[in-house]
Amino acid sequence: MQESLRERFFEDGAVLIKGCLNKEQLTRCREVYDWCVENPGPHATSMFDGTVQRSHVDNANANAKARLDDLVASLPLGRMFADLWGSENVWYFAEEVFLKAGGMGSRTLWHQDTSYLPWAGSHWANAWISFESVPRKNALEIIKGSHRGTQYDGTSFRDPNDPTDPLHGGDVLPRLPDIEAEREENPQAYDILSWATEPGDVVILHPHSLHGGAPVDADFPDRHTFVFRFFGDDATYRSLPDSRFTQSGLLFAEQMAALKDGDLFRSPVFRKVI
């Protein structure tokens, strides 16, 4: 791991790792990805199934957990994160599955994962793996350095006319800015990180970063992306506002129920990969 990559991750909140996975590793990832799409879990949301214009998102599919635990343990990601963070230990949290097809779909709204999950600390990261060659205009976007900034309320994803519709509500957390509206008025309003990627490349981001996915379009109609989430020694529990969710969020809430703010984020449910 180049020292410059470590510095950029901690300063910027995101980096691109070129050629991280080889062809055989990508093939194994795609096999598990396809199984997850065809066998969705209880948190999955889909639109236009059975058509070319298909959209699918899934998180922490319990039926896929054994497959995913074995898969990530066989990939170089755990060692990479240990090196990136300087962490003695690395654990795998869970997956996220994204499928956009047929040139259909608006962008994924700007958000921080830490609005939805009880995470704090510097040793967190999401590994984004796309199976296509993704043009920059259709790629994930991250606001540079936002992982060291304000914790905003999340978007509910329920109001198509309001990308900042509060997840938790009230005055507990500040409301998200309308980033796309601001960018329309001033394209330089935010310092945006984004990369064109090839199969085998991995985009790494801290989940406290403000991020969102650009849409597919007629020139790039299909995007299949696997996201693997990991944490290390400096990962702690930080409860969510007591609103729509439990204070531990929707994922692994039962396993997190005994943790208090500031406790190390640990549970036997999470596969230790390093």
ChimeraX commands (.cxc) that place a marker at each C-alpha (Angstrom):
marker #1 position 0.00,0.00,0.00 radius 0.5
marker #1 position 1.50,3.32,-1.05 radius 0.5
marker #1 position 1.72,5.86,1.77 radius 0.5
marker #1 position 0.09,8.40,-0.54 radius 0.5
marker #1 position -3.04,6.22,-0.75 radius 0.5
marker #1 position -3.26,5.99,3.05 radius 0.5
marker #1 position -2.93,9.76,3.35 radius 0.5
marker #1 position -5.55,10.39,0.67 radius 0.5
marker #1 position -8.03,8.00,2.27 radius 0.5
marker #1 position -7.73,9.63,5.69 radius 0.5
marker #1 position -7.79,13.15,4.22 radius 0.5
marker #1 position -10.28,12.72,1.36 radius 0.5
marker #1 position -12.42,9.80,2.55 radius 0.5
marker #1 position -12.13,7.87,-0.72 radius 0.5
marker #1 position -9.51,6.39,-3.04 radius 0.5
marker #1 position -9.40,4.24,-6.17 radius 0.5
marker #1 position -7.40,1.00,-6.05 radius 0.5
marker #1 position -6.56,0.00,-9.63 radius 0.5
marker #1 position -6.46,-3.71,-10.52 radius 0.5
marker #1 position -7.20,-4.88,-6.99 radius 0.5
marker #1 position -9.00,-8.06,-8.08 radius 0.5
marker #1 position -7.89,-10.50,-10.75 radius 0.5
marker #1 position -10.12,-12.21,-13.31 radius 0.5
marker #1 position -10.65,-15.36,-11.24 radius 0.5
marker #1 position -11.58,-13.35,-8.15 radius 0.5
marker #1 position -14.00,-11.24,-10.18 radius 0.5
marker #1 position -15.60,-14.39,-11.59 radius 0.5
marker #1 position -16.23,-15.72,-8.08 radius 0.5
marker #1 position -17.66,-12.35,-7.03 radius 0.5
marker #1 position -20.00,-12.32,-10.03 radius 0.5
marker #1 position -21.25,-15.84,-9.31 radius 0.5
marker #1 position -22.22,-14.85,-5.76 radius 0.5
marker #1 position -23.62,-11.50,-6.96 radius 0.5
marker #1 position -25.92,-13.23,-9.47 radius 0.5
marker #1 position -27.08,-15.66,-6.77 radius 0.5
marker #1 position -27.90,-12.71,-4.48 radius 0.5
marker #1 position -29.92,-10.96,-7.18 radius 0.5
marker #1 position -31.91,-14.10,-7.91 radius 0.5
marker #1 position -32.39,-14.91,-4.21 radius 0.5
marker #1 position -33.14,-11.56,-2.57 radius 0.5
marker #1 position -33.28,-11.04,1.18 radius 0.5
marker #1 position -35.89,-9.29,3.35 radius 0.5
marker #1 position -34.31,-5.84,2.86 radius 0.5
marker #1 position -34.37,-5.99,-0.96 radius 0.5
marker #1 position -36.21,-3.43,-3.07 radius 0.5
marker #1 position -36.80,-3.92,-6.79 radius 0.5
marker #1 position -38.56,-2.23,-9.69 radius 0.5
marker #1 position -39.54,-3.48,-13.15 radius 0.5
marker #1 position -38.53,-7.10,-12.52 radius 0.5
marker #1 position -38.74,-9.18,-15.68 radius 0.5
marker #1 position -38.05,-6.23,-17.98 radius 0.5
marker #1 position -34.89,-4.75,-19.46 radius 0.5
marker #1 position -35.45,-1.70,-17.24 radius 0.5
marker #1 position -34.66,-3.32,-13.93 radius 0.5
marker #1 position -33.54,-1.76,-10.64 radius 0.5
marker #1 position -32.57,-3.78,-7.57 radius 0.5
marker #1 position -30.96,-2.98,-4.20 radius 0.5
marker #1 position -30.34,-5.42,-1.34 radius 0.5
marker #1 position -28.53,-5.28,2.02 radius 0.5
marker #1 position -27.23,-7.96,4.39 radius 0.5
marker #1 position -29.16,-10.89,2.93 radius 0.5
marker #1 position -29.12,-13.47,5.73 radius 0.5
marker #1 position -29.61,-16.30,3.20 radius 0.5
marker #1 position -26.40,-15.26,1.45 radius 0.5
marker #1 position -24.29,-14.71,4.57 radius 0.5
marker #1 position -22.37,-18.01,4.49 radius 0.5
marker #1 position -21.55,-17.58,0.80 radius 0.5
marker #1 position -20.42,-14.00,1.33 radius 0.5
marker #1 position -18.36,-14.74,4.44 radius 0.5
marker #1 position -16.47,-17.41,2.52 radius 0.5
marker #1 position -16.09,-15.21,-0.54 radius 0.5
marker #1 position -14.65,-12.15,1.23 radius 0.5
marker #1 position -12.27,-14.34,3.26 radius 0.5
marker #1 position -10.79,-15.53,-0.05 radius 0.5
marker #1 position -10.28,-12.03,-1.47 radius 0.5
marker #1 position -7.34,-9.67,-0.80 radius 0.5
marker #1 position -9.61,-6.98,0.64 radius 0.5
marker #1 position -9.05,-7.81,4.33 radius 0.5
marker #1 position -5.27,-7.51,4.02 radius 0.5
marker #1 position -5.68,-4.35,1.96 radius 0.5
marker #1 position -7.79,-2.68,4.65 radius 0.5
marker #1 position -5.42,-3.77,7.42 radius 0.5
marker #1 position -2.65,-2.06,5.48 radius 0.5
marker #1 position -4.77,0.99,4.61 radius 0.5
marker #1 position -5.85,1.63,8.21 radius 0.5
marker #1 position -2.85,0.26,10.08 radius 0.5
marker #1 position -5.27,-2.08,11.85 radius 0.5
marker #1 position -4.25,-5.37,13.45 radius 0.5
marker #1 position -7.72,-6.85,12.89 radius 0.5
marker #1 position -10.31,-6.58,10.12 radius 0.5
marker #1 position -13.92,-7.78,10.18 radius 0.5
marker #1 position -16.45,-8.08,7.38 radius 0.5
marker #1 position -19.80,-6.40,8.10 radius 0.5
marker #1 position -22.10,-7.22,5.15 radius 0.5
marker #1 position -22.80,-6.67,1.48 radius 0.5
marker #1 position -24.89,-4.30,-0.57 radius 0.5
marker #1 position -26.13,-5.27,-4.05 radius 0.5
marker #1 position -26.87,-2.68,-6.73 radius 0.5
marker #1 position -28.34,-3.42,-10.15 radius 0.5
marker #1 position -29.46,-0.80,-12.63 radius 0.5
marker #1 position -30.39,-1.95,-16.14 radius 0.5
marker #1 position -32.00,-0.79,-19.35 radius 0.5
marker #1 position -30.71,2.78,-19.19 radius 0.5
marker #1 position -33.35,3.52,-16.56 radius 0.5
marker #1 position -33.07,5.08,-13.17 radius 0.5
marker #1 position -32.41,8.35,-11.44 radius 0.5
marker #1 position -29.26,8.88,-9.44 radius 0.5
marker #1 position -28.92,7.37,-5.97 radius 0.5
marker #1 position -29.59,10.27,-3.62 radius 0.5
marker #1 position -26.78,11.84,-1.62 radius 0.5
marker #1 position -26.45,10.39,1.86 radius 0.5
marker #1 position -24.10,9.12,4.56 radius 0.5
marker #1 position -24.31,5.46,5.58 radius 0.5
marker #1 position -23.77,6.60,9.18 radius 0.5
marker #1 position -27.28,8.09,9.12 radius 0.5
marker #1 position -28.66,4.54,8.86 radius 0.5
marker #1 position -26.10,2.44,10.73 radius 0.5
marker #1 position -24.61,2.92,14.24 radius 0.5
marker #1 position -21.01,3.43,13.16 radius 0.5
marker #1 position -18.20,5.66,14.41 radius 0.5
marker #1 position -14.41,5.61,14.19 radius 0.5
marker #1 position -11.83,5.84,11.43 radius 0.5
marker #1 position -11.58,2.12,10.56 radius 0.5
marker #1 position -14.63,1.78,8.36 radius 0.5
marker #1 position -14.75,1.41,4.59 radius 0.5
marker #1 position -16.95,0.28,1.74 radius 0.5
marker #1 position -15.37,-1.52,-1.22 radius 0.5
marker #1 position -17.29,-0.79,-4.44 radius 0.5
marker #1 position -16.77,-3.40,-7.18 radius 0.5
marker #1 position -18.48,-2.92,-10.56 radius 0.5
marker #1 position -18.42,-5.63,-13.19 radius 0.5
marker #1 position -18.61,-3.26,-16.17 radius 0.5
marker #1 position -16.23,-0.55,-17.40 radius 0.5
marker #1 position -17.95,2.43,-15.77 radius 0.5
marker #1 position -17.59,5.91,-17.30 radius 0.5
marker #1 position -16.99,8.68,-14.81 radius 0.5
marker #1 position -20.32,10.33,-15.64 radius 0.5
marker #1 position -22.13,7.17,-14.48 radius 0.5
marker #1 position -19.97,6.44,-11.45 radius 0.5
marker #1 position -20.16,6.81,-7.70 radius 0.5
marker #1 position -19.56,10.38,-6.48 radius 0.5
marker #1 position -18.11,11.37,-3.09 radius 0.5
marker #1 position -17.73,14.82,-1.53 radius 0.5
marker #1 position -14.06,15.13,-0.72 radius 0.5
marker #1 position -13.30,15.32,3.01 radius 0.5
marker #1 position -16.95,15.05,4.10 radius 0.5
marker #1 position -16.15,11.97,6.24 radius 0.5
marker #1 position -14.54,14.40,8.71 radius 0.5
marker #1 position -17.52,16.75,8.72 radius 0.5
marker #1 position -21.11,17.08,9.88 radius 0.5
marker #1 position -23.32,14.10,10.61 radius 0.5
marker #1 position -26.52,14.92,8.73 radius 0.5
marker #1 position -29.93,13.35,8.98 radius 0.5
marker #1 position -30.43,10.77,6.28 radius 0.5
marker #1 position -32.82,11.03,3.38 radius 0.5
marker #1 position -35.90,8.84,3.69 radius 0.5
marker #1 position -35.72,7.95,-0.04 radius 0.5
marker #1 position -39.54,8.22,0.06 radius 0.5
marker #1 position -40.23,11.61,-1.56 radius 0.5
marker #1 position -39.05,11.85,-5.20 radius 0.5
marker #1 position -39.59,15.60,-5.07 radius 0.5
marker #1 position -37.46,16.12,-1.97 radius 0.5
marker #1 position -34.04,14.42,-1.86 radius 0.5
marker #1 position -33.53,15.77,1.68 radius 0.5
marker #1 position -36.78,14.43,3.21 radius 0.5
marker #1 position -35.56,13.64,6.76 radius 0.5
marker #1 position -35.12,10.05,7.82 radius 0.5
marker #1 position -35.21,10.70,11.56 radius 0.5
marker #1 position -36.84,14.13,11.66 radius 0.5
marker #1 position -36.96,16.59,14.52 radius 0.5
marker #1 position -33.95,18.66,15.48 radius 0.5
marker #1 position -31.60,15.83,16.46 radius 0.5
marker #1 position -29.50,16.01,13.28 radius 0.5
marker #1 position -29.15,18.82,10.71 radius 0.5
marker #1 position -31.03,18.31,7.48 radius 0.5
marker #1 position -29.11,17.26,4.38 radius 0.5
marker #1 position -28.27,20.04,1.94 radius 0.5
marker #1 position -29.86,19.71,-1.50 radius 0.5
marker #1 position -26.52,18.98,-3.15 radius 0.5
marker #1 position -27.78,18.48,-6.70 radius 0.5
marker #1 position -29.78,21.73,-6.62 radius 0.5
marker #1 position -26.70,23.58,-5.43 radius 0.5
marker #1 position -24.57,21.96,-8.14 radius 0.5
marker #1 position -27.07,23.02,-10.81 radius 0.5
marker #1 position -26.64,26.63,-9.73 radius 0.5
marker #1 position -22.90,26.32,-9.22 radius 0.5
marker #1 position -21.11,23.23,-10.65 radius 0.5
marker #1 position -18.10,24.05,-8.42 radius 0.5
marker #1 position -20.14,24.18,-5.20 radius 0.5
marker #1 position -18.63,20.91,-3.98 radius 0.5
marker #1 position -15.27,19.20,-4.45 radius 0.5
marker #1 position -16.42,15.89,-5.95 radius 0.5
marker #1 position -14.34,12.71,-6.17 radius 0.5
marker #1 position -15.30,10.29,-8.94 radius 0.5
marker #1 position -13.44,7.85,-11.17 radius 0.5
marker #1 position -13.96,5.89,-14.35 radius 0.5
marker #1 position -13.29,2.26,-13.46 radius 0.5
marker #1 position -12.44,-1.01,-15.17 radius 0.5
marker #1 position -13.35,-4.53,-13.94 radius 0.5
marker #1 position -10.95,-5.38,-11.12 radius 0.5
marker #1 position -10.73,-1.79,-9.84 radius 0.5
marker #1 position -12.14,-1.08,-6.38 radius 0.5
marker #1 position -13.40,2.27,-5.11 radius 0.5
marker #1 position -12.87,2.61,-1.37 radius 0.5
marker #1 position -14.82,5.15,0.69 radius 0.5
marker #1 position -15.40,5.88,4.34 radius 0.5
marker #1 position -19.17,5.42,4.94 radius 0.5
marker #1 position -19.45,8.76,6.80 radius 0.5
marker #1 position -18.64,10.44,3.46 radius 0.5
marker #1 position -21.47,12.14,1.64 radius 0.5
marker #1 position -21.89,10.06,-1.49 radius 0.5
marker #1 position -24.37,9.21,-4.22 radius 0.5
marker #1 position -24.46,7.23,-7.45 radius 0.5
marker #1 position -24.87,8.82,-10.86 radius 0.5
marker #1 position -27.60,7.25,-13.03 radius 0.5
marker #1 position -27.22,4.87,-15.94 radius 0.5
marker #1 position -28.23,6.23,-19.35 radius 0.5
marker #1 position -28.56,5.28,-23.01 radius 0.5
marker #1 position -24.77,5.32,-23.48 radius 0.5
marker #1 position -24.16,3.19,-20.37 radius 0.5
marker #1 position -27.42,1.31,-19.73 radius 0.5
marker #1 position -26.40,-1.40,-17.22 radius 0.5
marker #1 position -24.42,-1.32,-14.00 radius 0.5
marker #1 position -23.93,-4.30,-11.67 radius 0.5
marker #1 position -22.12,-3.39,-8.44 radius 0.5
marker #1 position -21.18,-5.35,-5.31 radius 0.5
marker #1 position -20.34,-3.38,-2.18 radius 0.5
marker #1 position -18.49,-5.07,0.69 radius 0.5
marker #1 position -18.32,-3.26,4.05 radius 0.5
marker #1 position -15.45,-3.76,6.48 radius 0.5
marker #1 position -14.31,-2.41,9.85 radius 0.5
marker #1 position -11.12,-2.54,11.92 radius 0.5
marker #1 position -9.74,-1.86,15.38 radius 0.5
marker #1 position -10.91,1.77,15.51 radius 0.5
marker #1 position -14.60,1.01,14.95 radius 0.5
marker #1 position -17.08,1.96,17.65 radius 0.5
marker #1 position -20.81,1.89,18.23 radius 0.5
marker #1 position -22.78,5.16,18.03 radius 0.5
marker #1 position -26.53,4.87,18.51 radius 0.5
marker #1 position -28.93,6.37,16.00 radius 0.5
marker #1 position -31.67,8.85,16.94 radius 0.5
marker #1 position -34.67,7.02,18.39 radius 0.5
marker #1 position -37.10,7.50,15.52 radius 0.5
marker #1 position -38.07,5.27,12.59 radius 0.5
marker #1 position -35.39,2.70,13.37 radius 0.5
marker #1 position -34.15,1.10,16.51 radius 0.5
marker #1 position -31.04,2.84,17.81 radius 0.5
marker #1 position -28.99,0.12,16.13 radius 0.5
marker #1 position -30.64,0.52,12.73 radius 0.5
marker #1 position -32.23,-2.18,10.61 radius 0.5
marker #1 position -29.21,-4.47,10.14 radius 0.5
marker #1 position -28.00,-6.81,12.91 radius 0.5
marker #1 position -30.02,-4.83,15.47 radius 0.5
marker #1 position -30.43,-7.84,17.74 radius 0.5
marker #1 position -26.67,-8.46,17.85 radius 0.5
marker #1 position -26.01,-4.77,18.56 radius 0.5
marker #1 position -28.68,-4.37,21.24 radius 0.5
marker #1 position -26.29,-4.72,24.20 radius 0.5
marker #1 position -23.78,-2.13,22.93 radius 0.5
marker #1 position -23.60,1.41,24.31 radius 0.5
marker #1 position -22.22,4.57,22.75 radius 0.5
marker #1 position -18.45,4.40,22.55 radius 0.5
marker #1 position -18.24,0.60,22.87 radius 0.5
marker #1 position -16.03,-1.22,20.40 radius 0.5
marker #1 position -18.12,-2.38,17.45 radius 0.5
marker #1 position -17.83,-6.13,17.88 radius 0.5
marker #1 position -20.03,-9.22,17.59 radius 0.5
marker #1 position -19.42,-12.89,16.75 radius 0.5
marker #1 position -21.84,-12.48,13.85 radius 0.5
marker #1 position -19.20,-10.59,11.86 radius 0.5
marker #1 position -16.59,-12.66,10.03 radius 0.5
marker #1 position -13.03,-11.86,11.11 radius 0.5
marker #1 position -10.90,-11.87,7.94 radius 0.5
marker #1 position -7.58,-10.67,9.45 radius 0.5
marker link #1:1,2 radius 0.2
marker link #1:2,3 radius 0.2
marker link #1:3,4 radius 0.2
marker link #1:4,5 radius 0.2
marker link #1:5,6 radius 0.2
marker link #1:6,7 radius 0.2
marker link #1:7,8 radius 0.2
marker link #1:8,9 radius 0.2
marker link #1:9,10 radius 0.2
marker link #1:10,11 radius 0.2
marker link #1:11,12 radius 0.2
marker link #1:12,13 radius 0.2
marker link #1:13,14 radius 0.2
marker link #1:14,15 radius 0.2
marker link #1:15,16 radius 0.2
marker link #1:16,17 radius 0.2
marker link #1:17,18 radius 0.2
marker link #1:18,19 radius 0.2
marker link #1:19,20 radius 0.2
marker link #1:20,21 radius 0.2
marker link #1:21,22 radius 0.2
marker link #1:22,23 radius 0.2
marker link #1:23,24 radius 0.2
marker link #1:24,25 radius 0.2
marker link #1:25,26 radius 0.2
marker link #1:26,27 radius 0.2
marker link #1:27,28 radius 0.2
marker link #1:28,29 radius 0.2
marker link #1:29,30 radius 0.2
marker link #1:30,31 radius 0.2
marker link #1:31,32 radius 0.2
marker link #1:32,33 radius 0.2
marker link #1:33,34 radius 0.2
marker link #1:34,35 radius 0.2
marker link #1:35,36 radius 0.2
marker link #1:36,37 radius 0.2
marker link #1:37,38 radius 0.2
marker link #1:38,39 radius 0.2
marker link #1:39,40 radius 0.2
marker link #1:40,41 radius 0.2
marker link #1:41,42 radius 0.2
marker link #1:42,43 radius 0.2
marker link #1:43,44 radius 0.2
marker link #1:44,45 radius 0.2
marker link #1:45,46 radius 0.2
marker link #1:46,47 radius 0.2
marker link #1:47,48 radius 0.2
marker link #1:48,49 radius 0.2
marker link #1:49,50 radius 0.2
marker link #1:50,51 radius 0.2
marker link #1:51,52 radius 0.2
marker link #1:52,53 radius 0.2
marker link #1:53,54 radius 0.2
marker link #1:54,55 radius 0.2
marker link #1:55,56 radius 0.2
marker link #1:56,57 radius 0.2
marker link #1:57,58 radius 0.2
marker link #1:58,59 radius 0.2
marker link #1:59,60 radius 0.2
marker link #1:60,61 radius 0.2
marker link #1:61,62 radius 0.2
marker link #1:62,63 radius 0.2
marker link #1:63,64 radius 0.2
marker link #1:64,65 radius 0.2
marker link #1:65,66 radius 0.2
marker link #1:66,67 radius 0.2
marker link #1:67,68 radius 0.2
marker link #1:68,69 radius 0.2
marker link #1:69,70 radius 0.2
marker link #1:70,71 radius 0.2
marker link #1:71,72 radius 0.2
marker link #1:72,73 radius 0.2
marker link #1:73,74 radius 0.2
marker link #1:74,75 radius 0.2
marker link #1:75,76 radius 0.2
marker link #1:76,77 radius 0.2
marker link #1:77,78 radius 0.2
marker link #1:78,79 radius 0.2
marker link #1:79,80 radius 0.2
marker link #1:80,81 radius 0.2
marker link #1:81,82 radius 0.2
marker link #1:82,83 radius 0.2
marker link #1:83,84 radius 0.2
marker link #1:84,85 radius 0.2
marker link #1:85,86 radius 0.2
marker link #1:86,87 radius 0.2
marker link #1:87,88 radius 0.2
marker link #1:88,89 radius 0.2
marker link #1:89,90 radius 0.2
marker link #1:90,91 radius 0.2
marker link #1:91,92 radius 0.2
marker link #1:92,93 radius 0.2
marker link #1:93,94 radius 0.2
marker link #1:94,95 radius 0.2
marker link #1:95,96 radius 0.2
marker link #1:96,97 radius 0.2
marker link #1:97,98 radius 0.2
marker link #1:98,99 radius 0.2
marker link #1:99,100 radius 0.2
marker link #1:100,101 radius 0.2
marker link #1:101,102 radius 0.2
marker link #1:102,103 radius 0.2
marker link #1:103,104 radius 0.2
marker link #1:104,105 radius 0.2
marker link #1:105,106 radius 0.2
marker link #1:106,107 radius 0.2
marker link #1:107,108 radius 0.2
marker link #1:108,109 radius 0.2
marker link #1:109,110 radius 0.2
marker link #1:110,111 radius 0.2
marker link #1:111,112 radius 0.2
marker link #1:112,113 radius 0.2
marker link #1:113,114 radius 0.2
marker link #1:114,115 radius 0.2
marker link #1:115,116 radius 0.2
marker link #1:116,117 radius 0.2
marker link #1:117,118 radius 0.2
marker link #1:118,119 radius 0.2
marker link #1:119,120 radius 0.2
marker link #1:120,121 radius 0.2
marker link #1:121,122 radius 0.2
marker link #1:122,123 radius 0.2
marker link #1:123,124 radius 0.2
marker link #1:124,125 radius 0.2
marker link #1:125,126 radius 0.2
marker link #1:126,127 radius 0.2
marker link #1:127,128 radius 0.2
marker link #1:128,129 radius 0.2
marker link #1:129,130 radius 0.2
marker link #1:130,131 radius 0.2
marker link #1:131,132 radius 0.2
marker link #1:132,133 radius 0.2
marker link #1:133,134 radius 0.2
marker link #1:134,135 radius 0.2
marker link #1:135,136 radius 0.2
marker link #1:136,137 radius 0.2
marker link #1:137,138 radius 0.2
marker link #1:138,139 radius 0.2
marker link #1:139,140 radius 0.2
marker link #1:140,141 radius 0.2
marker link #1:141,142 radius 0.2
marker link #1:142,143 radius 0.2
marker link #1:143,144 radius 0.2
marker link #1:144,145 radius 0.2
marker link #1:145,146 radius 0.2
marker link #1:146,147 radius 0.2
marker link #1:147,148 radius 0.2
marker link #1:148,149 radius 0.2
marker link #1:149,150 radius 0.2
marker link #1:150,151 radius 0.2
marker link #1:151,152 radius 0.2
marker link #1:152,153 radius 0.2
marker link #1:153,154 radius 0.2
marker link #1:154,155 radius 0.2
marker link #1:155,156 radius 0.2
marker link #1:156,157 radius 0.2
marker link #1:157,158 radius 0.2
marker link #1:158,159 radius 0.2
marker link #1:159,160 radius 0.2
marker link #1:160,161 radius 0.2
marker link #1:161,162 radius 0.2
marker link #1:162,163 radius 0.2
marker link #1:163,164 radius 0.2
marker link #1:164,165 radius 0.2
marker link #1:165,166 radius 0.2
marker link #1:166,167 radius 0.2
marker link #1:167,168 radius 0.2
marker link #1:168,169 radius 0.2
marker link #1:169,170 radius 0.2
marker link #1:170,171 radius 0.2
marker link #1:171,172 radius 0.2
marker link #1:172,173 radius 0.2
marker link #1:173,174 radius 0.2
marker link #1:174,175 radius 0.2
marker link #1:175,176 radius 0.2
marker link #1:176,177 radius 0.2
marker link #1:177,178 radius 0.2
marker link #1:178,179 radius 0.2
marker link #1:179,180 radius 0.2
marker link #1:180,181 radius 0.2
marker link #1:181,182 radius 0.2
marker link #1:182,183 radius 0.2
marker link #1:183,184 radius 0.2
marker link #1:184,185 radius 0.2
marker link #1:185,186 radius 0.2
marker link #1:186,187 radius 0.2
marker link #1:187,188 radius 0.2
marker link #1:188,189 radius 0.2
marker link #1:189,190 radius 0.2
marker link #1:190,191 radius 0.2
marker link #1:191,192 radius 0.2
marker link #1:192,193 radius 0.2
marker link #1:193,194 radius 0.2
marker link #1:194,195 radius 0.2
marker link #1:195,196 radius 0.2
marker link #1:196,197 radius 0.2
marker link #1:197,198 radius 0.2
marker link #1:198,199 radius 0.2
marker link #1:199,200 radius 0.2
marker link #1:200,201 radius 0.2
marker link #1:201,202 radius 0.2
marker link #1:202,203 radius 0.2
marker link #1:203,204 radius 0.2
marker link #1:204,205 radius 0.2
marker link #1:205,206 radius 0.2
marker link #1:206,207 radius 0.2
marker link #1:207,208 radius 0.2
marker link #1:208,209 radius 0.2
marker link #1:209,210 radius 0.2
marker link #1:210,211 radius 0.2
marker link #1:211,212 radius 0.2
marker link #1:212,213 radius 0.2
marker link #1:213,214 radius 0.2
marker link #1:214,215 radius 0.2
marker link #1:215,216 radius 0.2
marker link #1:216,217 radius 0.2
marker link #1:217,218 radius 0.2
marker link #1:218,219 radius 0.2
marker link #1:219,220 radius 0.2
marker link #1:220,221 radius 0.2
marker link #1:221,222 radius 0.2
marker link #1:222,223 radius 0.2
marker link #1:223,224 radius 0.2
marker link #1:224,225 radius 0.2
marker link #1:225,226 radius 0.2
marker link #1:226,227 radius 0.2
marker link #1:227,228 radius 0.2
marker link #1:228,229 radius 0.2
marker link #1:229,230 radius 0.2
marker link #1:230,231 radius 0.2
marker link #1:231,232 radius 0.2
marker link #1:232,233 radius 0.2
marker link #1:233,234 radius 0.2
marker link #1:234,235 radius 0.2
marker link #1:235,236 radius 0.2
marker link #1:236,237 radius 0.2
marker link #1:237,238 radius 0.2
marker link #1:238,239 radius 0.2
marker link #1:239,240 radius 0.2
marker link #1:240,241 radius 0.2
marker link #1:241,242 radius 0.2
marker link #1:242,243 radius 0.2
marker link #1:243,244 radius 0.2
marker link #1:244,245 radius 0.2
marker link #1:245,246 radius 0.2
marker link #1:246,247 radius 0.2
marker link #1:247,248 radius 0.2
marker link #1:248,249 radius 0.2
marker link #1:249,250 radius 0.2
marker link #1:250,251 radius 0.2
marker link #1:251,252 radius 0.2
marker link #1:252,253 radius 0.2
marker link #1:253,254 radius 0.2
marker link #1:254,255 radius 0.2
marker link #1:255,256 radius 0.2
marker link #1:256,257 radius 0.2
marker link #1:257,258 radius 0.2
marker link #1:258,259 radius 0.2
marker link #1:259,260 radius 0.2
marker link #1:260,261 radius 0.2
marker link #1:261,262 radius 0.2
marker link #1:262,263 radius 0.2
marker link #1:263,264 radius 0.2
marker link #1:264,265 radius 0.2
marker link #1:265,266 radius 0.2
marker link #1:266,267 radius 0.2
marker link #1:267,268 radius 0.2
marker link #1:268,269 radius 0.2
marker link #1:269,270 radius 0.2
marker link #1:270,271 radius 0.2
marker link #1:271,272 radius 0.2
marker link #1:272,273 radius 0.2
marker link #1:273,274 radius 0.2
view
